């Protein structure tokens, strides 16, 4: 089952990961699978902060929607690539 986690949670998880340093501990604390945390770590805290800021900013309906959609698709692809690496053992 695929979960949709809000950006503010991803930011909180990654900030906590910076403090703790252990993906396993953070995943357990937030009840999130470790591979999900690894995927978010791969994307990076700053990317989620930018995405959250874009979501909050008033947008030019045409260009902003396209840019946000492209950015989300790029981030989703990065997560899927990371998940494939973890699942299939690729490096």
C-alpha positions as CSV (number, residue, x, y, z in Angstrom):
1,X,0.0,0.0,0.0
2,X,1.4,3.3,-1.0
3,X,1.3,6.1,1.5
4,X,1.3,9.8,0.7
5,X,3.2,11.7,3.4
6,X,2.9,15.5,3.5
7,X,6.1,17.5,2.9
8,X,6.0,19.0,6.4
9,X,6.4,15.4,7.8
10,X,9.2,14.6,5.4
11,X,11.0,17.8,6.6
12,X,10.5,16.9,10.2
13,X,11.8,13.4,9.6
14,X,14.9,14.6,7.8
15,X,15.6,17.2,10.4
16,X,15.4,14.6,13.1
17,X,17.6,12.3,11.0
18,X,20.3,15.0,11.0
19,X,20.2,15.1,14.8
20,X,20.0,11.3,15.4
21,X,22.0,10.0,12.4
22,X,20.3,6.6,12.4
23,X,17.7,5.9,9.7
24,X,16.5,2.9,11.6
25,X,15.8,4.9,14.8
26,X,14.1,7.7,12.9
27,X,11.9,5.2,10.9
28,X,10.9,3.5,14.1
29,X,10.1,6.8,15.9
30,X,7.9,8.0,13.0
31,X,6.5,4.6,12.1
32,X,7.8,4.8,8.6
33,X,9.6,2.1,6.7
34,X,13.4,2.7,6.6
35,X,13.5,2.5,2.8
36,X,11.1,5.4,2.7
37,X,13.4,7.4,4.9
38,X,16.4,6.5,2.8
39,X,14.4,7.7,-0.3
40,X,13.7,11.0,1.3
41,X,17.3,11.3,2.5
42,X,18.4,10.7,-1.1
43,X,16.1,13.5,-2.3
44,X,17.3,15.8,0.4
45,X,15.9,18.1,3.0
46,X,16.4,21.2,0.9
47,X,14.3,19.8,-2.0
48,X,11.4,19.2,0.4
49,X,11.7,22.7,1.8
50,X,11.6,24.2,-1.6
51,X,8.6,22.1,-2.6
52,X,6.8,23.1,0.6
53,X,7.6,26.7,-0.1
54,X,6.3,26.4,-3.7
55,X,3.1,24.9,-2.4
56,X,2.5,27.8,-0.1
57,X,3.4,30.6,-2.6
58,X,0.7,32.2,-4.7
59,X,1.3,30.9,-8.2
60,X,0.9,31.9,-11.7
61,X,-1.6,29.3,-12.7
62,X,0.1,28.1,-15.9
63,X,3.8,28.2,-15.3
64,X,3.8,27.5,-11.6
65,X,1.6,24.5,-11.9
66,X,3.8,23.0,-14.6
67,X,7.0,23.7,-12.6
68,X,5.5,22.2,-9.5
69,X,4.3,19.1,-11.4
70,X,7.7,18.7,-13.0
71,X,9.5,19.0,-9.7
72,X,7.2,16.5,-8.0
73,X,7.6,14.0,-10.9
74,X,11.4,14.4,-10.7
75,X,11.3,13.8,-6.9
76,X,9.0,10.8,-7.3
77,X,11.4,9.3,-9.9
78,X,14.3,9.8,-7.5
79,X,12.4,8.0,-4.8
80,X,11.5,5.2,-7.2
81,X,15.1,4.8,-8.4
82,X,16.3,4.7,-4.7
83,X,13.6,2.1,-3.9
84,X,14.6,0.0,-6.9
85,X,18.3,0.1,-5.7
86,X,17.3,-1.0,-2.2
87,X,14.9,-3.7,-3.5
88,X,17.1,-5.1,-6.2
89,X,20.4,-4.5,-4.5
90,X,21.7,-2.2,-7.2
91,X,24.4,0.3,-6.4
